[in-house]
Structures are given as C-alpha cells and as structure tokens.
Amino acid sequence: MSEDIITKGLSGLKYRWLDGYLTEKCGVTRDLQPDWRWIRYNVGGKMFAAVCLDGELKPYYITLKLLPAEGEYLRSTYEDIIPGYYMNKQHWNSVKADGAVSDELLTELLDKAYGLVLASFSRKKQKEICGS
C-alpha cells in the first residue's frame, strides 16, 4: 500500500530524477510517513529530505535540511524556497515542487542536505552506513 502511494506521489513530481538520484546515494533509505503523506529520504536513520504530498497525492513541497545561514540566504533569494514546512524553520527549508528552482540548484541542495546529515555521524558510523 505505501509503495503504491510513493509511486503515485513521485509520478507527479516535476523533478522526476529526484527519487533515483537520492536512492543511489550510499546508505539512503526511503519510506512513507503515512499520517503526513511524506516520502522521506533517510541516511543512517535520520531524514535529510522529503517529498510532501497533498490529499490527492500530488507533490507540493520538497523539504530538506541546510545550514541555517544558507537556508536564510536561499529563502531571501528564491521565491520558491520557504522555511521548512512543518519543520524547524532554522534548519529546514521547503522548495515548491512545481516552482522555478532549477534542477542544478535542487541537486546541489539535496547533496548538501545529505552531506550535512551524513557528517553528523562519527567516522566509524559513516563507514558502516556506506559499507566501506
């Protein structure tokens, strides 16, 4: 059931490459938080990004973790980047799923979110997560 929701939600995403791009990163798992209808991307059990779905399972935000100063700068620069939807507004940011943020910028932000969360683990844990 949850895989059906994930498939339907991702099929409506403007950034169709996002799921494959994130799930190919070392140690990334994907799940569905059914109460919120969020497709979550985790590394080492910690979320670094999510695709937020509405009641009709259409994506409306891509939420990701960033350093506070960078998030603040991006929110002041890009109309389609806002404080994290239902998240800590200092560390989380949401990109409108149908907005004008370029693939290149979103890729960069997703890489930073992943790296930020992965770096929060000890070197030993990072090696366990990445299998090296």
C-alpha positions, 0 to 999 in steps of 0.5 A: 500500500505505501509503495503504491502511494510513493509511486503515485506521489513521485509520478507527479513530481516535476523533478522526476530524477529526484527519487533515483538520484537520492536512492543511489546515494550510499546508505539512503533509505526511503519510506512513507510517513503515512499520517503526513503523506511524506516520502522521506529520504533517510541516511543512517536513520535520520531524514535529510529530505522529503517529498510532501504530498497533498490529499490527492497525492500530488507533490507540493513541497520538497523539504530538506535540511541546510545550514541555517545561514544558507537556508536564510540566504536561499529563502531571501533569494528564491521565491520558491524556497520557504522555511521548512514546512512543518519543520524547524524553520532554522534548519529546514527549508521547503522548495515548491515542487512545481516552482522555478528552482532549477534542477542544478540548484535542487541537486546541489541542495539535496547533496548538501542536505545529505552531506550535512546529515551524513557528517553528523555521524562519527567516522566509524558510523559513516563507514558502516552506513556506506559499507566501506 
